[in-house]
Amino acid sequence: MNTNDPQIVLGTMDFGTRVDRDRAFAILDSFVAGGGRWLDTANCYSFWTDPSGVGGASERVIGAWLRARPGLRDRVRIATKVRQNPLVPHSWPQSAEGLSARAIGAGVEQSLARLGVDHVDLLWAHAEDRSAPLEETVGAFGELVAKGVAGRVGAANHAAWRVERARSLAREQGVEPWTALQLRHSLVQPRPLTTLAEAGHRMLAAEDLDLARAEGLSVWSYSSLMWGAYGRADKPMPETYDHPGTARVLAVLEEIAGNLSATPNQIVLAWLMRQGIDPIVGASRVEHVEEALAARHVRLDDEHLTRFAEAR
């Protein structure tokens, strides 16, 4: 697993929809000013909110911001995703683009146009597409790296065995393999064997971390702060998290946050980074960015990690 200097990643899913352009620009400015580098978006963000019924709003806002800030492209790294954008407005998952070579090529070309860049630093396969041959998907991703269109490639919401199979196919084809994983993960965990309410989300499992550590892969986590539930009484945990382990973990979290003079959110982010995971933080206000970036200075020791593990 790549444990060198885990970073806070700015999640931009709501830019251009729930977060208007001016506020998004202020958030992006604050993130870069605070030393942040990675921006995470997707070509499908956020079709479920956008009246158009298709994605692209987030990428367009980032593109407009880059045009308004000459020279900043060299200071940020952009990660985007293909797979889920509806080809027919308001028709998902029926018309989701998928991961055929043709879909990947078209999706990336459109993303680059919206972003106004000639390459992205990391391209994700947003979710599995078992209707497309994995050999074809792997070849298309590898070709984009060879062409310089993508710096690296990774797999989001994929089973560990599919990632390793894809990496084996990449070796056989002599192309760049997936070297990053993106999965949902946070300090609290849902009840075992329960179904998540969010379609398409896949939880980080022990085998994912095992694979990452064995193969030197980066791991990014999303929904890291549980949509604000750690720090806001008006944002309760989802029903699938209502179990005794959550209550015990939250009690330990409150105590450690008090001892370290940090916010619960900062402790959670520090806990993730301590494990070599890069947490994605979705921000709708500048204060969210400032709080998240300050988590880089919170130091958790082995005792803190043990207390959390035992509370679960």
N, C-alpha and C positions, 0 to 999 in steps of 0.2 A: 504493500500500500504506500502511496506517495504521501508521506507525513511531513514533508518540508513546508514549513510556514503556511499552515492553513489560513485562508482568507475569508472575509465576509464578502459574499456575492450579492449584488443588488438585484432583486427580483422586480421586473418591470411589467408584470402581467396586466396590471390595471391602467397603465399609461395609455391615454387617448380614449379611455372609456370612463371608468370611475374616477380616475385622476386626470384632470384636464391638463392641457399642454403647459400652461404657465407654472402650475404646481409641479409637474413632472420635471420641467427645466430646473426649478429651484432644488428639487431633490437630487437630480443628477449633478448639479453644480456642487452641492454640499458633499455628496459622496466623493467626488474627485478631489475637492479641496481637503477632505479628511484623509486622503491617501488610499481611497478605494480604487480598485482597478477593474474588476470583472462585472459585466452587465449580463444578466440572463433574460432572454426573451424567447419567443417562439412565433412561427408564422401564423399560428392559429389564435394568438391572443388578441382580444378576447371575444371570440365569435358569439359566445353565449350571452354577452352583455351588449355587444354592438348592435344597433338597430339594423345594420346591413346584413347580419346573420353570417358574416365571414370574418376571418381574422385579418391581421395586418396593421391594426391601429397602433400597437406598441412599437413595432418596428418603424412605422412612419414617424412617430414622435422622437425616437432615438435618432433617426436620420435627420430630422429637422434640427434637433439639438446640436448634432455634429456640424451641420452646415452653419449654424449660428455661432459656433465656437471653433474657428479655424485653428488647426494645430492640435486639437485635443484627441484626434483619432489615435495618435501615437501613444497617448497616455492611458487609454482604456483598452480592455480586451472584451470582445463581443462574442457571446455564445447564443446561438439560436437553434431552433428545432424544426424538423419536418416530420410529417406523418398524419397529423390530426386536422389540418385545415379543411373545412368543408368546400367541396367543389361546387356544390349547389347551396345557395343561402338557406339557412335554417334547417338544413338536412344533415344531421349528425347523429349517429356515426355512419349512416347509410352512404353518404357521399364523401367521407373522409379520404384524403388523397392516397394514403397508404405509403408503402416503401418499395414500390417497383422502381427500377432504374429511371424510368421516364418520369415518375412522380417526384423522385428525389431531385433530379436535374431541374425540372420545372419549378419546384418549390424553392430551391436554393436561388435560382436566377431571379425569382420574384422577390425573395428576401433581400438579396443584394441591392436590387433596385430601390426598395423601400428604405433600406438603411443608407443608401448612397455610398456604399463602400465596394471595394473590389475583392474583399475576402472577409471571412469571419474567422475568429481565432479558435473557435470550437463549434462543431456542428453535432447536434444530438439527433439520434433516432428517438422520437418522442415516446413511442410505445411499440410493442411488437406488432408485426403484421404477418401473420402466419399464412396469409393468402399469397404472399410473394416469396419466391425461393430465397432462402437466406444467402445463398451464393450470389444471387443477383444484387441483393441489398448491400452486402459486404463489398462487392466489386465496385458498385456505384459510389459508395462512401470513399473507398480507397482511391478511386480515380479523381475525386474532388481534391483530395490531399495532394496527389501527384501534380495536379494542375495549379496548385497554390490557391484554390478557392476556399479551402478550409485548412487551418493550421493543424488541428487535431480533430478526431472524431470520437464520439462516445455514445453510450446506450442509456436511455432513461426508461424506467419502468419495465425492465427486461428481467426475466429469470436468469439466475447466475449461469445455469447450464447453457442457455442460449448465447450468452455473452462469450463463454469459453468456446463454444462451437463456432461462433462467428470469428473469434480470434484465430482458431485453427484454420478455418477457411481462408482468412486473410493471409496467413503464412503460406498456404498452398498456392494462393494466387500471386504472392509476392507484392501485396499491397499493404498500406497502412492499416493496422487493426484498431479497434475500439480500445482506448486507453483511459476511459473515464466512465464512471457509473453515476447516475442520478436517481435517487429514490427518496421516498418520504420517510422522515425520521425525526424524532424529538425525544426529549427526556421522558415524558409520559408515553405509555404504550396502550393500545386498545386491548379490550378483553380478548383472550385467545379465541380463535375460530369464529370471530364475528366478522360480518361483511362491512366494509367501509361504505359510507354514504356517497363518497365522491367517486364517480365513474372514472376508471382509468388509473387511479392511484395504486401504487404498489409499495408496500412497506419494505424498508431495509431489513434484511434478515442476516442471521449470523453467517450463513454461507456466502453472502455478498461481501461482507468484510473479510472473510477467510480468503476468497478469491482475490480481492483487492490487495491484501497484504502479501499473498503469495506471488502475485504478478506485477506489483508496483503500480496499481491503477489508482487514479484519483477518485474520490467519492464526494459527491455533492448531495446535500440534503435539502428537501423542500418541505414546506409547512413546518419549518423548524420551530416557530414561535406559536404554533397552534392558533393562528388568526387573532392573536392578542389575548388569549385566554389566561396566560400566566400572570398578566399584570392588570387585568381589568375585570371588575366584578360583574359588569354588564355583558361580558363575553364568556359564558359558561363553556366548559369542555363539552365536546360532542357526546352524545349518549353512549356511544361505544367505549368511551373512556371512563364510564361511571363504575368503578370497582375499587376495592380496598387498597390496591397497590398505588393507584393514582393519589388517593388521599395521603398515604404515607410519604410518597415522593414529594408532593407539594409541601408537606410539613417540613421535610428536610430542606427543600429549596428555600423556603421562607427563612429558616434559621441560618443557612449558609449565606444567603444574600445579606442578611442583617450583619453577620459577623464580618463580611468582606466589604461592607458599605457599597454594595452593588444592587442593581435592580434584578428581579427574577429573570427577566429576559436576558440580561447580560450573563448571568450564571449559566443559563441554558446554552447560550452561544459559546461560552468558554468551555463548557462540558463537551460540546461537539468538536470544537477545535482541538481540545486536549487529546482527542482520539484520532486526529488527523483528518477530520471531516470538514469540508468547506460548506458552511451553512448559507443558504439563500434566504435573504430577508426581504420580504415585500414591504415597501414603504409607501405610505400615502401622505406623509408629512415629513418635513425636514427633521423634526425632533426624533423621528423613528431612526433616521440615518445616523444622527449624532449618537444616540443611545447605543445602536448596534456597533458602530465603529469603536466606541469606548470599551466594548467587551474584549477587544484585543489586549487590553492592559490588565484584565482580571486573571489571576493565577490560581488555578485549582491544583491541589496536590493529590497524592494517591489516597489519602484518608477521605477526602471529599468524594472521590470516585467510588470508594468502597461503601460509603454511607448511602449513596444513591443506589448502588447495585443491591445492597441488602434491603433497602426500602421497597424495592419492586416485588 
